[in-house]
Amino acid sequence: MLLQLNHIYKWVKQGGKRVFLLNDISLDVEEGEFISIMGPSGSGKSTLLNVIGMLDEFQEGEYMFLDESVHTLKEKHRSKLYKEYIGFVFQAYHLIDELTVYENIETPLLYKNIKSSERKALVADMLDRFNIVGKKDLFPAQLSGGQQQLVGIARALIAKPKLILADEPTGNLNSKQGEEIMELFKELNQEGVTIIQATHSESNAAYGNRIIHLLDGSKQHQASN
Amino acid sequence: MIKNYINIAWRNLLKNKLSGIITIGGLAIGLTACTLILFYVAHERSYDSFHADSDRMYTVEAQVNMGGDTIYMNAMNATVGALTENASPAVASSLRLKDEYKPVILTNTQQPGTRFSEKNFSYADANFFDFFSFKLLKDSKTEALARPYSLVLSQDMAKKYFGNQNPIGESISVRKDSTYLFTVTGVMENTPSNSSIHPDFVASLSSMLTMNEYKRDFDSEAFRLGAFPTYLKLNNASDVKTVQKTMQELSTQGNADATDVYSLSLLTDKHLNGRDASNTRYISIFPLIAVLILILALVNYLSLSTARASLRSKEIGVRKVNGASRKSVAFQFYIESTLYVLLAFVVSVALSVILKPWFFGILGIEIDAVFFLNSTFLGILAGLLVFTILATGFYPALVMSAFNPVENLRSSRASKTGGVRLRKVCTTVQFVIAIALLVSGIIIHQQLDFVRGVDTGLNRSDVVMLPLQKTMGTNSTPFRNEIEKLSQVTNTAVTQYPIYKGYNMFFVSSEQMPDAIGLPIFAVDDDFFQTLDVNWELKPEDEHYYSKSEHVVINEAAISKFKLGSNPIGESLLFGNSKREIIGVVKDFHFENLDAPINALALFVNSKTQATTNILGKSGGCLFVRFQPDSDVSQLLSQMEAIYTQYDSATPFEYQFLDDAFDAMFRSEERLSQVFNLFIILAMLIAGLGLFALATFSAQQRVKELGVRKVLGASVIQLTTLLSFDFLKLILLAILIASPLAWYFMHLWLQDFNYKTTIHWWVFLGAGTGAMALAILTVSFQAIKAALANPVKSLRTE
C-alpha cells in the first residue's frame, strides 16, 4: 500500500457556514496504479491532489503514506517525505521563467543536497531520455507548451519519485501534444511509477486503470477497467 | 546551489532592469552618502592617533582666573616641561613646540627669487622626532634639531624651495624683525591631514635663545605660564592625576599665592574637544544625517523588494513544491540581497572616490587620500557592508520564505495584497525623512541669512582689510596716502588687528569695580568710526579729542560692566597702573562671534599720522579700505597690490573683505547648510525613485482592475486620480509627521544662537508642496501610462 486516505474532510468557512472542499474522501492507492480523478471545475480535484501531495492541510481524517501518518507529522518531516517520494506536474507547467531547461530540471536535486557531479549525470540522463538535450540552455519562454510540459515532467521525475501527481497536465496543450504526454505517463506507469492525475477529459482519464469521480468534494462511484 | 541562486538573482535583475537600477541605485546613493560622512567623521575622530604613544601624550593646560573670567592657557614657561619631568618619575619625556604667530618670510639664500610668506613655522625641542611619530626622510633622528639654527622642512617645502636638489646643508633665511640664517638639517614627511600639529618648517627651539624676539621668554626659571605650548608623554596613562598634582605643587613652590590650576589633556582630544570647536561643532549631526539617508535607502530597498516579491511568488511556490524548505528560500533571498548590496557597494565606492574632492571641497577640508586605507575606516566600511546585507536581506527572506505554495500556484491569484501595508509604511517613512530634511535645510539657510543680515553696529559691505607686516615699516605713510588717492576709495582706517580675528586684552578696573576685569582693546585711528559707520553714543566735544593724552573711548557694554554712571564722560578706568579718562562712548557693535552678547570694549584712538606710523607701519597693523559700492573690485585690488608691492616687496600682498571675514565666523553653520543641501537632494532622489518604482508595480498589479474600470466607462483622468491618490495620501501623512519633528529639532538647534530667525509656517507649506509636486510628477507618469493602456489587451493578460 502506497497511501491511504480515511474519511478526509476539508472545508472553508464562508459567511459562518462550512463549505466542503473535500467531503468524506477515502482512498487506497497501491504502488504501480494509474488513477484518474475526474469531475467538473470546483469539484475538488486539485484540492485532493494537493492534500495527497502534502501541500495542503485538511481538517479531519487520516492520511497514511508508506505507513507514516501524515496528519500527525511536523511540517519539516512532511516536506522531507514528499521531497523524497512525490513529483508534481502542473497544468500551467510552473517552470521558473528565469532558469534554463537544464536548471529547472536540476532544481529538485539542489534541495536534496545531491553532489554537483551526480546532478550533472542525472540531468543529462533525463534530457537524453526526453530528447531535449538540444534545448537545455533555452528558457521556458522559448519552448512550446508541449515542450514545457515535457520539462515539467522531467523535473518531476528527476528525483526518482514513487508517485507523480499531475493536475490537468494536458489542459494547456493541443490534442496531439496532450496525447504524447499521456503516452509518456503510460510508459512511466509501466516502469512502476504510481500516477494520480486530475483531468476533465474522458479520453485522458481512460489511460488510467482506475477512475475516481468527484462532485462537490465527494466521491461519486468507483469504476475500474 | 549558491550558483543557482546567484544566477536567478542576476537574471531577475536583467529582466527588471528599471526596478533593479532603482533598487541598486537608491542603495548606492545612500551608501555613498554614508561612506563620505563616515570618512569625514572617522578622519575627524582619528586626529593625532597616528602617533605611536598617542594614548599617553598630553598637552599642559592651565586654568587661570582673571577678574572673574576663567581663561584657559596652553603656553607655559620654558622650564615647565623640564621641571615636571625632573619632579615626576611618571613623565617619560617632555617637548616644547612653539608656533610663529604671524607669517614669516623665508628665502632660499642661493635663489633670492624663492621668497615666500610662510604660516606654519614652528620651533621644537631636539626630541621632536622621538616624541611624535612624524618621519624624518633624510638625516639622522637625533641630529636634526640638536643645534641652534637647524631647520627641518616638509617634503612639499623642500620641493618648493629647492626643487629636486638635495636641501640638506643648504641655507634658508628667515625674516622676522631681524633676519636669521638657518641650515637645513632634515626633510620630514608631510604631516598627515589628521594631525593637529602641522608645521611645514620645524626649527630647533634652541635658536630662540639667541633670537632678539624671543630671548626674554627664557628669563624666568619659575614654574608658571609663559610662551611655550608644552607636551608631556607619560609612562602610563593612569598617572595623569599624579602628574597634575606634581605640577600643582611645583607651581606653588615658588609662589605660594599662585592660583592657576594646571592640568593635562590628551593630545587626541585636542581636535574634537578643544576650546575652539568651530571645525567640529556639528560632528555629531553628520552621522545622524548619514543614518537617516541609510535608513531611507534601506527602506527603499525593502519596499521595492517586497513589491518584487509578489512577482516572484510563483517561483517560490514552484521551489517549495520541488522540495525547497523555508530555510533554503530564505537563504536564497539573502544571497540575492547580498548580490544587490555588493553591486550597490561597488558603485558607491566608485561614486565616493569620484565625489570625494567635490564633497570635501564643499566642507572646506582636505583629507589625505591615504586615509581611505586607514584600518579603522576600512573596518567601519566593512561593518556598514555587513549591516546593509543583513538589514536588506532580513525582511524579504522572512516574508517570501513564508509564502504558501498552494496559494501562489493557483495561477489567477498571485498574492496581490502581500506587503501593501508595509510598502505604505515605507513610502511614508521615506517622505518623512525627506521632508524633515528639506524643512530643516530651509530653516538652516534662513538662519544663516538672518545672522548675516543682523545689524551688528558697523557697516561691513564694501570694505576690504589689508593686514600689513612689520616689513612695511616707515613706508606705511606713503602707502596709505596712495591708497587714499585711488578714485574708488572713499575712506581708510587703521586698527591693530583685522576685526573678528582677535584683539589685545588688558586687565582693567574702575572705582566701582576694583577687581580687574579682562577688557578687549582696539587701537585705532580717528577715521575708524567714519570708515566703519560706528556711531557715537556720546561723542567727545573736542574735535581733536584723540590728541589728549591718557584717554579712552568705551562702548555701551563697558558702562554696565564697570558699573559706571549713565554719563561716564570724565570718569576713568585703571589700566594696570595707568589711569585713562573716558572721553567718549560708542554704540555697541559686534567685534567677535555673534554667539555671545556684545562684550565690553575700549578703544585707544590715535591721530591719523600717529596710527599710520606706529600701529600700521612699525608693528604691522591692518588698513581698512572703504570703496564705492559700484567699484570694479578686481581692478581696485590689483591697483592696491601694485601700490603694496612698491612699498613692501618682502611680504606678499594679502587682503580680506570685511563681510567675508564676518561670514567666516559661520563656517560650521555654512558647512551644515551645504551638507544639508546635498543630502536633501539625495533624500528627495531616493524617495522619488522609490515612489516611481512603487507606482510602476502598483500599475502593473492593477492592470486588470484598470481594464475593467475602463470598459465600464472610467476616463483617463479618473483612473490617473485613482492611482495617484493612494500615494498622495501617504505624502500628506508624511508632511503631517515630518513638520512637527523638523520644527522640534530646528527649535532646539536655534536655541544655540544669540540671534535667531523665527520659524515661519510657510516653510512647512513650501516643503510640503515641493514634496507633493515631486510625488505627483513621479506617480502620475506611471498612472497616466496605465490609464491610457488598451483595456482589451490588459484584460487578456489575466
Interface residues (C-beta under 8 A of the other chain):
Chain A: N50 G53 L55 D56 K76 S79 Y82 K83 F88 F90 A92 H94 L95 I96 D97 E98 L99 E103 E106 T107 P108 L110 Y111 K112 R155 A159
Chain B: M1 N4 N7 I8 R11 N12 K15 K314 E315 G317 V318 R319 K320 V321 N322 G323 A324 S325 S328 P405 V406 L409 S411
